[in-house]
Amino acid sequence: MNKAYEFLKGCGTFFYSTVDGDKPRVRPFGFLMMFEDKLYFGMGKQKESFKQTVANPNVELCALNKDNAWIRVRGTAVLDDRQEVMDAVFETSPMLKNIYNEKTGNVLGNFYLKDGYAEIADMRGNFESFTF
């Protein structure tokens, strides 16, 4: 899990995939953190990505680094609304407080990945997979 986290953090932006009915939906994300030995990410509860994740928690993340190596991570998203998680999110990424607060009315939903599986590969044919 640490390897997947470090790879994704090194990329900065990663792409988050859900399903809307029978159609795939992909969008760029930037926030993730390690907390209590779990890989967390979050999104506004007002967003379609949140609704899609709740309806079908089987999700996938994908990113490409500056060396053209890529990672694909999949797992089951588990909603975790505990205050301890929210505190850790705002400590990890203080700028999120400007988006998710009482004034804006936006509420952040935080998920961790359960039953994670990752693949890391590059253009030279190197490939590694692992579970976490």
CNS distance restraints for C-alpha pairs under 8 A (distance, minus, plus):
assign (resid   1 and name CA) (resid   5 and name CA) 6.13 0.50 0.50
assign (resid   1 and name CA) (resid  38 and name CA) 7.80 0.50 0.50
assign (resid   1 and name CA) (resid  39 and name CA) 7.28 0.50 0.50
assign (resid   1 and name CA) (resid 116 and name CA) 7.96 0.50 0.50
assign (resid   1 and name CA) (resid 131 and name CA) 7.65 0.50 0.50
assign (resid   1 and name CA) (resid 132 and name CA) 5.40 0.50 0.50
assign (resid   2 and name CA) (resid   6 and name CA) 6.01 0.50 0.50
assign (resid   3 and name CA) (resid   7 and name CA) 6.12 0.50 0.50
assign (resid   4 and name CA) (resid   8 and name CA) 6.16 0.50 0.50
assign (resid   4 and name CA) (resid  71 and name CA) 7.62 0.50 0.50
assign (resid   4 and name CA) (resid  73 and name CA) 7.58 0.50 0.50
assign (resid   4 and name CA) (resid 118 and name CA) 6.85 0.50 0.50
assign (resid   5 and name CA) (resid   9 and name CA) 6.04 0.50 0.50
assign (resid   5 and name CA) (resid  33 and name CA) 7.61 0.50 0.50
assign (resid   5 and name CA) (resid  34 and name CA) 7.42 0.50 0.50
assign (resid   5 and name CA) (resid  39 and name CA) 7.00 0.50 0.50
assign (resid   6 and name CA) (resid  10 and name CA) 6.03 0.50 0.50
assign (resid   7 and name CA) (resid  11 and name CA) 6.52 0.50 0.50
assign (resid   7 and name CA) (resid  65 and name CA) 7.82 0.50 0.50
assign (resid   7 and name CA) (resid  71 and name CA) 7.44 0.50 0.50
assign (resid   8 and name CA) (resid  12 and name CA) 6.64 0.50 0.50
assign (resid   8 and name CA) (resid  13 and name CA) 7.61 0.50 0.50
assign (resid   8 and name CA) (resid  14 and name CA) 6.70 0.50 0.50
assign (resid   8 and name CA) (resid  63 and name CA) 6.61 0.50 0.50
assign (resid   8 and name CA) (resid  71 and name CA) 7.59 0.50 0.50
assign (resid   9 and name CA) (resid  13 and name CA) 7.85 0.50 0.50
assign (resid   9 and name CA) (resid  32 and name CA) 7.58 0.50 0.50
assign (resid  10 and name CA) (resid  65 and name CA) 7.01 0.50 0.50
assign (resid  11 and name CA) (resid  63 and name CA) 6.54 0.50 0.50
assign (resid  11 and name CA) (resid  64 and name CA) 6.43 0.50 0.50
assign (resid  11 and name CA) (resid  65 and name CA) 4.98 0.50 0.50
assign (resid  11 and name CA) (resid  66 and name CA) 7.35 0.50 0.50
assign (resid  12 and name CA) (resid  30 and name CA) 6.03 0.50 0.50
assign (resid  13 and name CA) (resid  28 and name CA) 6.34 0.50 0.50
assign (resid  13 and name CA) (resid  29 and name CA) 5.72 0.50 0.50
assign (resid  13 and name CA) (resid  30 and name CA) 4.73 0.50 0.50
assign (resid  13 and name CA) (resid  63 and name CA) 7.02 0.50 0.50
assign (resid  14 and name CA) (resid  28 and name CA) 5.65 0.50 0.50
assign (resid  14 and name CA) (resid  29 and name CA) 5.42 0.50 0.50
assign (resid  14 and name CA) (resid  30 and name CA) 6.24 0.50 0.50
assign (resid  14 and name CA) (resid  61 and name CA) 6.55 0.50 0.50
assign (resid  14 and name CA) (resid  62 and name CA) 5.66 0.50 0.50
assign (resid  14 and name CA) (resid  63 and name CA) 4.62 0.50 0.50
assign (resid  14 and name CA) (resid  64 and name CA) 7.68 0.50 0.50
assign (resid  15 and name CA) (resid  26 and name CA) 6.32 0.50 0.50
assign (resid  15 and name CA) (resid  27 and name CA) 5.42 0.50 0.50
assign (resid  15 and name CA) (resid  28 and name CA) 4.41 0.50 0.50
assign (resid  15 and name CA) (resid  29 and name CA) 5.83 0.50 0.50
assign (resid  15 and name CA) (resid  61 and name CA) 5.45 0.50 0.50
assign (resid  15 and name CA) (resid  62 and name CA) 5.10 0.50 0.50
assign (resid  15 and name CA) (resid  63 and name CA) 6.14 0.50 0.50
assign (resid  16 and name CA) (resid  26 and name CA) 5.44 0.50 0.50
assign (resid  16 and name CA) (resid  27 and name CA) 5.43 0.50 0.50
assign (resid  16 and name CA) (resid  28 and name CA) 6.13 0.50 0.50
assign (resid  16 and name CA) (resid  29 and name CA) 6.41 0.50 0.50
assign (resid  16 and name CA) (resid  59 and name CA) 7.37 0.50 0.50
assign (resid  16 and name CA) (resid  60 and name CA) 5.99 0.50 0.50
assign (resid  16 and name CA) (resid  61 and name CA) 4.66 0.50 0.50
assign (resid  16 and name CA) (resid  62 and name CA) 6.72 0.50 0.50
assign (resid  17 and name CA) (resid  24 and name CA) 6.91 0.50 0.50
assign (resid  17 and name CA) (resid  25 and name CA) 5.53 0.50 0.50
assign (resid  17 and name CA) (resid  26 and name CA) 4.35 0.50 0.50
assign (resid  17 and name CA) (resid  27 and name CA) 6.71 0.50 0.50
assign (resid  17 and name CA) (resid  59 and name CA) 5.77 0.50 0.50
assign (resid  17 and name CA) (resid  60 and name CA) 5.16 0.50 0.50
assign (resid  17 and name CA) (resid  61 and name CA) 6.21 0.50 0.50
assign (resid  18 and name CA) (resid  24 and name CA) 5.97 0.50 0.50
assign (resid  18 and name CA) (resid  25 and name CA) 5.25 0.50 0.50
assign (resid  18 and name CA) (resid  26 and name CA) 6.51 0.50 0.50
assign (resid  18 and name CA) (resid  49 and name CA) 6.94 0.50 0.50
assign (resid  18 and name CA) (resid  52 and name CA) 6.29 0.50 0.50
assign (resid  18 and name CA) (resid  53 and name CA) 6.34 0.50 0.50
assign (resid  18 and name CA) (resid  56 and name CA) 7.59 0.50 0.50
assign (resid  18 and name CA) (resid  57 and name CA) 7.95 0.50 0.50
assign (resid  18 and name CA) (resid  58 and name CA) 7.26 0.50 0.50
assign (resid  18 and name CA) (resid  59 and name CA) 5.39 0.50 0.50
assign (resid  18 and name CA) (resid  60 and name CA) 7.08 0.50 0.50
assign (resid  19 and name CA) (resid  23 and name CA) 5.58 0.50 0.50
assign (resid  19 and name CA) (resid  24 and name CA) 4.58 0.50 0.50
assign (resid  19 and name CA) (resid  25 and name CA) 5.69 0.50 0.50
assign (resid  19 and name CA) (resid  52 and name CA) 6.26 0.50 0.50
assign (resid  19 and name CA) (resid  53 and name CA) 7.79 0.50 0.50
assign (resid  19 and name CA) (resid  56 and name CA) 6.97 0.50 0.50
assign (resid  20 and name CA) (resid  24 and name CA) 6.17 0.50 0.50
assign (resid  20 and name CA) (resid  25 and name CA) 6.57 0.50 0.50
assign (resid  20 and name CA) (resid  52 and name CA) 5.91 0.50 0.50
assign (resid  31 and name CA) (resid  41 and name CA) 5.89 0.50 0.50
assign (resid  31 and name CA) (resid  42 and name CA) 6.85 0.50 0.50
assign (resid  31 and name CA) (resid  93 and name CA) 7.58 0.50 0.50
assign (resid  32 and name CA) (resid  39 and name CA) 7.08 0.50 0.50
assign (resid  32 and name CA) (resid  40 and name CA) 5.40 0.50 0.50
assign (resid  32 and name CA) (resid  41 and name CA) 4.36 0.50 0.50
assign (resid  32 and name CA) (resid  42 and name CA) 7.18 0.50 0.50
assign (resid  33 and name CA) (resid  39 and name CA) 5.95 0.50 0.50
assign (resid  33 and name CA) (resid  40 and name CA) 5.17 0.50 0.50
assign (resid  33 and name CA) (resid  41 and name CA) 6.53 0.50 0.50
assign (resid  33 and name CA) (resid  89 and name CA) 7.41 0.50 0.50
assign (resid  33 and name CA) (resid  92 and name CA) 7.22 0.50 0.50
assign (resid  34 and name CA) (resid  38 and name CA) 5.48 0.50 0.50
assign (resid  34 and name CA) (resid  39 and name CA) 4.82 0.50 0.50
assign (resid  34 and name CA) (resid  40 and name CA) 6.00 0.50 0.50
assign (resid  35 and name CA) (resid  39 and name CA) 6.68 0.50 0.50
assign (resid  35 and name CA) (resid  40 and name CA) 6.93 0.50 0.50
assign (resid  35 and name CA) (resid  85 and name CA) 7.57 0.50 0.50
assign (resid  35 and name CA) (resid  88 and name CA) 7.52 0.50 0.50
assign (resid  38 and name CA) (resid 112 and name CA) 6.15 0.50 0.50
assign (resid  38 and name CA) (resid 113 and name CA) 6.91 0.50 0.50
assign (resid  39 and name CA) (resid 112 and name CA) 5.35 0.50 0.50
assign (resid  39 and name CA) (resid 113 and name CA) 5.85 0.50 0.50
assign (resid  40 and name CA) (resid 110 and name CA) 6.77 0.50 0.50
assign (resid  40 and name CA) (resid 111 and name CA) 5.50 0.50 0.50
assign (resid  40 and name CA) (resid 112 and name CA) 4.20 0.50 0.50
assign (resid  40 and name CA) (resid 113 and name CA) 6.66 0.50 0.50
assign (resid  41 and name CA) (resid 110 and name CA) 5.86 0.50 0.50
assign (resid  41 and name CA) (resid 111 and name CA) 5.58 0.50 0.50
assign (resid  41 and name CA) (resid 112 and name CA) 6.40 0.50 0.50
assign (resid  42 and name CA) (resid 108 and name CA) 6.52 0.50 0.50
assign (resid  42 and name CA) (resid 109 and name CA) 5.45 0.50 0.50
assign (resid  42 and name CA) (resid 110 and name CA) 4.22 0.50 0.50
assign (resid  42 and name CA) (resid 111 and name CA) 5.87 0.50 0.50
assign (resid  43 and name CA) (resid  47 and name CA) 7.25 0.50 0.50
assign (resid  43 and name CA) (resid  49 and name CA) 7.39 0.50 0.50
assign (resid  43 and name CA) (resid  50 and name CA) 6.35 0.50 0.50
assign (resid  43 and name CA) (resid 108 and name CA) 5.56 0.50 0.50
assign (resid  43 and name CA) (resid 109 and name CA) 5.44 0.50 0.50
assign (resid  43 and name CA) (resid 110 and name CA) 6.69 0.50 0.50
assign (resid  44 and name CA) (resid  50 and name CA) 6.65 0.50 0.50
assign (resid  44 and name CA) (resid 100 and name CA) 7.62 0.50 0.50
assign (resid  44 and name CA) (resid 106 and name CA) 6.38 0.50 0.50
assign (resid  44 and name CA) (resid 107 and name CA) 5.57 0.50 0.50
assign (resid  44 and name CA) (resid 108 and name CA) 4.45 0.50 0.50
assign (resid  44 and name CA) (resid 109 and name CA) 5.74 0.50 0.50
assign (resid  45 and name CA) (resid  50 and name CA) 5.47 0.50 0.50
assign (resid  45 and name CA) (resid  51 and name CA) 7.30 0.50 0.50
assign (resid  45 and name CA) (resid 106 and name CA) 7.28 0.50 0.50
assign (resid  45 and name CA) (resid 107 and name CA) 5.65 0.50 0.50
assign (resid  45 and name CA) (resid 108 and name CA) 5.75 0.50 0.50
assign (resid  45 and name CA) (resid 109 and name CA) 5.45 0.50 0.50
assign (resid  46 and name CA) (resid  50 and name CA) 7.10 0.50 0.50
assign (resid  46 and name CA) (resid  51 and name CA) 7.88 0.50 0.50
assign (resid  46 and name CA) (resid 106 and name CA) 6.95 0.50 0.50
assign (resid  46 and name CA) (resid 107 and name CA) 7.32 0.50 0.50
assign (resid  47 and name CA) (resid  51 and name CA) 6.73 0.50 0.50
assign (resid  48 and name CA) (resid  52 and name CA) 6.02 0.50 0.50
assign (resid  49 and name CA) (resid  53 and name CA) 6.04 0.50 0.50
assign (resid  50 and name CA) (resid  54 and name CA) 6.22 0.50 0.50
assign (resid  50 and name CA) (resid 109 and name CA) 7.33 0.50 0.50
assign (resid  51 and name CA) (resid  55 and name CA) 6.17 0.50 0.50
assign (resid  52 and name CA) (resid  56 and name CA) 6.00 0.50 0.50
assign (resid  52 and name CA) (resid  57 and name CA) 7.67 0.50 0.50
assign (resid  53 and name CA) (resid  57 and name CA) 4.74 0.50 0.50
assign (resid  53 and name CA) (resid  58 and name CA) 7.35 0.50 0.50
assign (resid  53 and name CA) (resid  59 and name CA) 7.24 0.50 0.50
assign (resid  53 and name CA) (resid  77 and name CA) 7.06 0.50 0.50
assign (resid  54 and name CA) (resid  79 and name CA) 7.91 0.50 0.50
assign (resid  57 and name CA) (resid  76 and name CA) 5.24 0.50 0.50
assign (resid  57 and name CA) (resid  77 and name CA) 4.89 0.50 0.50
assign (resid  57 and name CA) (resid  78 and name CA) 7.16 0.50 0.50
assign (resid  58 and name CA) (resid  74 and name CA) 7.37 0.50 0.50
assign (resid  58 and name CA) (resid  75 and name CA) 5.89 0.50 0.50
assign (resid  58 and name CA) (resid  76 and name CA) 4.73 0.50 0.50
assign (resid  58 and name CA) (resid  77 and name CA) 6.41 0.50 0.50
assign (resid  59 and name CA) (resid  74 and name CA) 5.69 0.50 0.50
assign (resid  59 and name CA) (resid  75 and name CA) 5.85 0.50 0.50
assign (resid  59 and name CA) (resid  76 and name CA) 6.22 0.50 0.50
assign (resid  59 and name CA) (resid  77 and name CA) 6.62 0.50 0.50
assign (resid  60 and name CA) (resid  72 and name CA) 6.93 0.50 0.50
assign (resid  60 and name CA) (resid  73 and name CA) 5.49 0.50 0.50
assign (resid  60 and name CA) (resid  74 and name CA) 4.19 0.50 0.50
assign (resid  60 and name CA) (resid  75 and name CA) 6.65 0.50 0.50
assign (resid  61 and name CA) (resid  71 and name CA) 7.93 0.50 0.50
assign (resid  61 and name CA) (resid  72 and name CA) 5.66 0.50 0.50
assign (resid  61 and name CA) (resid  73 and name CA) 5.03 0.50 0.50
assign (resid  61 and name CA) (resid  74 and name CA) 6.27 0.50 0.50
assign (resid  62 and name CA) (resid  70 and name CA) 7.23 0.50 0.50
assign (resid  62 and name CA) (resid  71 and name CA) 5.53 0.50 0.50
assign (resid  62 and name CA) (resid  72 and name CA) 4.43 0.50 0.50
assign (resid  62 and name CA) (resid  73 and name CA) 6.36 0.50 0.50
assign (resid  63 and name CA) (resid  70 and name CA) 5.57 0.50 0.50
assign (resid  63 and name CA) (resid  71 and name CA) 5.49 0.50 0.50
assign (resid  63 and name CA) (resid  72 and name CA) 6.83 0.50 0.50
assign (resid  64 and name CA) (resid  68 and name CA) 5.87 0.50 0.50
assign (resid  64 and name CA) (resid  69 and name CA) 5.74 0.50 0.50
assign (resid  64 and name CA) (resid  70 and name CA) 4.31 0.50 0.50
assign (resid  64 and name CA) (resid  71 and name CA) 6.62 0.50 0.50
assign (resid  65 and name CA) (resid  69 and name CA) 5.57 0.50 0.50
assign (resid  65 and name CA) (resid  70 and name CA) 6.22 0.50 0.50
assign (resid  68 and name CA) (resid 122 and name CA) 6.25 0.50 0.50
assign (resid  68 and name CA) (resid 123 and name CA) 6.84 0.50 0.50
assign (resid  69 and name CA) (resid 120 and name CA) 7.10 0.50 0.50
assign (resid  69 and name CA) (resid 121 and name CA) 5.60 0.50 0.50
assign (resid  69 and name CA) (resid 122 and name CA) 4.10 0.50 0.50
assign (resid  69 and name CA) (resid 123 and name CA) 6.76 0.50 0.50
assign (resid  70 and name CA) (resid 120 and name CA) 5.66 0.50 0.50
assign (resid  70 and name CA) (resid 121 and name CA) 5.51 0.50 0.50
assign (resid  70 and name CA) (resid 122 and name CA) 6.16 0.50 0.50
assign (resid  71 and name CA) (resid 118 and name CA) 6.90 0.50 0.50
assign (resid  71 and name CA) (resid 119 and name CA) 5.53 0.50 0.50
assign (resid  71 and name CA) (resid 120 and name CA) 4.43 0.50 0.50
assign (resid  71 and name CA) (resid 121 and name CA) 6.58 0.50 0.50
assign (resid  72 and name CA) (resid 118 and name CA) 5.59 0.50 0.50
assign (resid  72 and name CA) (resid 119 and name CA) 5.25 0.50 0.50
assign (resid  72 and name CA) (resid 120 and name CA) 6.63 0.50 0.50
assign (resid  73 and name CA) (resid 116 and name CA) 6.83 0.50 0.50
assign (resid  73 and name CA) (resid 117 and name CA) 5.63 0.50 0.50
assign (resid  73 and name CA) (resid 118 and name CA) 4.28 0.50 0.50
assign (resid  73 and name CA) (resid 119 and name CA) 6.52 0.50 0.50
assign (resid  74 and name CA) (resid 113 and name CA) 7.91 0.50 0.50
assign (resid  74 and name CA) (resid 116 and name CA) 5.67 0.50 0.50
assign (resid  74 and name CA) (resid 117 and name CA) 5.38 0.50 0.50
assign (resid  74 and name CA) (resid 118 and name CA) 6.48 0.50 0.50
assign (resid  75 and name CA) (resid 113 and name CA) 5.53 0.50 0.50
assign (resid  75 and name CA) (resid 114 and name CA) 5.66 0.50 0.50
assign (resid  75 and name CA) (resid 115 and name CA) 5.30 0.50 0.50
assign (resid  75 and name CA) (resid 116 and name CA) 4.41 0.50 0.50
assign (resid  75 and name CA) (resid 117 and name CA) 6.30 0.50 0.50
assign (resid  76 and name CA) (resid 113 and name CA) 5.43 0.50 0.50
assign (resid  76 and name CA) (resid 114 and name CA) 5.01 0.50 0.50
assign (resid  76 and name CA) (resid 115 and name CA) 6.31 0.50 0.50
assign (resid  76 and name CA) (resid 116 and name CA) 7.22 0.50 0.50
assign (resid  77 and name CA) (resid 111 and name CA) 5.64 0.50 0.50
assign (resid  77 and name CA) (resid 112 and name CA) 5.61 0.50 0.50
assign (resid  77 and name CA) (resid 113 and name CA) 4.84 0.50 0.50
assign (resid  77 and name CA) (resid 114 and name CA) 6.32 0.50 0.50
assign (resid  78 and name CA) (resid 111 and name CA) 5.06 0.50 0.50
assign (resid  78 and name CA) (resid 112 and name CA) 5.33 0.50 0.50
assign (resid  78 and name CA) (resid 113 and name CA) 6.30 0.50 0.50
assign (resid  78 and name CA) (resid 114 and name CA) 6.81 0.50 0.50
assign (resid  79 and name CA) (resid 109 and name CA) 7.03 0.50 0.50
assign (resid  79 and name CA) (resid 110 and name CA) 5.83 0.50 0.50
assign (resid  79 and name CA) (resid 111 and name CA) 4.37 0.50 0.50
assign (resid  79 and name CA) (resid 112 and name CA) 6.76 0.50 0.50
assign (resid  80 and name CA) (resid  85 and name CA) 7.24 0.50 0.50
assign (resid  80 and name CA) (resid 109 and name CA) 7.51 0.50 0.50
assign (resid  80 and name CA) (resid 110 and name CA) 5.60 0.50 0.50
assign (resid  80 and name CA) (resid 111 and name CA) 5.55 0.50 0.50
assign (resid  80 and name CA) (resid 112 and name CA) 7.19 0.50 0.50
assign (resid  81 and name CA) (resid  85 and name CA) 7.00 0.50 0.50
assign (resid  81 and name CA) (resid  86 and name CA) 7.32 0.50 0.50
assign (resid  81 and name CA) (resid 109 and name CA) 6.69 0.50 0.50
assign (resid  81 and name CA) (resid 110 and name CA) 6.39 0.50 0.50
assign (resid  82 and name CA) (resid  86 and name CA) 6.67 0.50 0.50
assign (resid  83 and name CA) (resid  87 and name CA) 6.06 0.50 0.50
assign (resid  84 and name CA) (resid  88 and name CA) 6.25 0.50 0.50
assign (resid  85 and name CA) (resid  89 and name CA) 6.16 0.50 0.50
assign (resid  85 and name CA) (resid 110 and name CA) 7.56 0.50 0.50
assign (resid  86 and name CA) (resid  90 and name CA) 6.28 0.50 0.50
assign (resid  86 and name CA) (resid 110 and name CA) 7.58 0.50 0.50
assign (resid  87 and name CA) (resid  91 and name CA) 6.15 0.50 0.50
assign (resid  88 and name CA) (resid  92 and name CA) 5.99 0.50 0.50
assign (resid  89 and name CA) (resid  93 and name CA) 5.97 0.50 0.50
assign (resid  89 and name CA) (resid  94 and name CA) 7.69 0.50 0.50
assign (resid  90 and name CA) (resid  94 and name CA) 4.70 0.50 0.50
assign (resid  90 and name CA) (resid  95 and name CA) 7.53 0.50 0.50
assign (resid  90 and name CA) (resid  96 and name CA) 6.37 0.50 0.50
assign (resid  90 and name CA) (resid  97 and name CA) 6.35 0.50 0.50
assign (resid  94 and name CA) (resid  98 and name CA) 7.93 0.50 0.50
assign (resid  95 and name CA) (resid  99 and name CA) 7.40 0.50 0.50
assign (resid  96 and name CA) (resid 100 and name CA) 6.04 0.50 0.50
assign (resid  97 and name CA) (resid 101 and name CA) 6.08 0.50 0.50
assign (resid  99 and name CA) (resid 104 and name CA) 6.68 0.50 0.50
assign (resid  99 and name CA) (resid 106 and name CA) 6.73 0.50 0.50
assign (resid 100 and name CA) (resid 104 and name CA) 6.57 0.50 0.50
assign (resid 100 and name CA) (resid 105 and name CA) 7.00 0.50 0.50
assign (resid 100 and name CA) (resid 106 and name CA) 4.76 0.50 0.50
assign (resid 100 and name CA) (resid 107 and name CA) 5.30 0.50 0.50
assign (resid 100 and name CA) (resid 108 and name CA) 5.99 0.50 0.50
assign (resid 101 and name CA) (resid 105 and name CA) 5.97 0.50 0.50
assign (resid 101 and name CA) (resid 106 and name CA) 5.99 0.50 0.50
assign (resid 101 and name CA) (resid 107 and name CA) 6.70 0.50 0.50
assign (resid 102 and name CA) (resid 106 and name CA) 7.15 0.50 0.50
assign (resid 114 and name CA) (resid 132 and name CA) 7.98 0.50 0.50
assign (resid 115 and name CA) (resid 131 and name CA) 7.21 0.50 0.50
assign (resid 115 and name CA) (resid 132 and name CA) 6.31 0.50 0.50
assign (resid 116 and name CA) (resid 131 and name CA) 5.52 0.50 0.50
assign (resid 116 and name CA) (resid 132 and name CA) 4.95 0.50 0.50
assign (resid 117 and name CA) (resid 129 and name CA) 7.32 0.50 0.50
assign (resid 117 and name CA) (resid 130 and name CA) 5.80 0.50 0.50
assign (resid 117 and name CA) (resid 131 and name CA) 4.28 0.50 0.50
assign (resid 117 and name CA) (resid 132 and name CA) 6.21 0.50 0.50
assign (resid 118 and name CA) (resid 129 and name CA) 5.48 0.50 0.50
assign (resid 118 and name CA) (resid 130 and name CA) 5.44 0.50 0.50
assign (resid 118 and name CA) (resid 131 and name CA) 6.22 0.50 0.50
assign (resid 119 and name CA) (resid 127 and name CA) 7.10 0.50 0.50
assign (resid 119 and name CA) (resid 128 and name CA) 5.64 0.50 0.50
assign (resid 119 and name CA) (resid 129 and name CA) 4.31 0.50 0.50
assign (resid 119 and name CA) (resid 130 and name CA) 6.71 0.50 0.50
assign (resid 120 and name CA) (resid 127 and name CA) 5.74 0.50 0.50
assign (resid 120 and name CA) (resid 128 and name CA) 5.24 0.50 0.50
assign (resid 120 and name CA) (resid 129 and name CA) 6.35 0.50 0.50
assign (resid 121 and name CA) (resid 125 and name CA) 6.81 0.50 0.50
assign (resid 121 and name CA) (resid 126 and name CA) 5.35 0.50 0.50
assign (resid 121 and name CA) (resid 127 and name CA) 4.35 0.50 0.50
assign (resid 121 and name CA) (resid 128 and name CA) 6.41 0.50 0.50
assign (resid 122 and name CA) (resid 126 and name CA) 5.55 0.50 0.50
assign (resid 122 and name CA) (resid 127 and name CA) 6.92 0.50 0.50
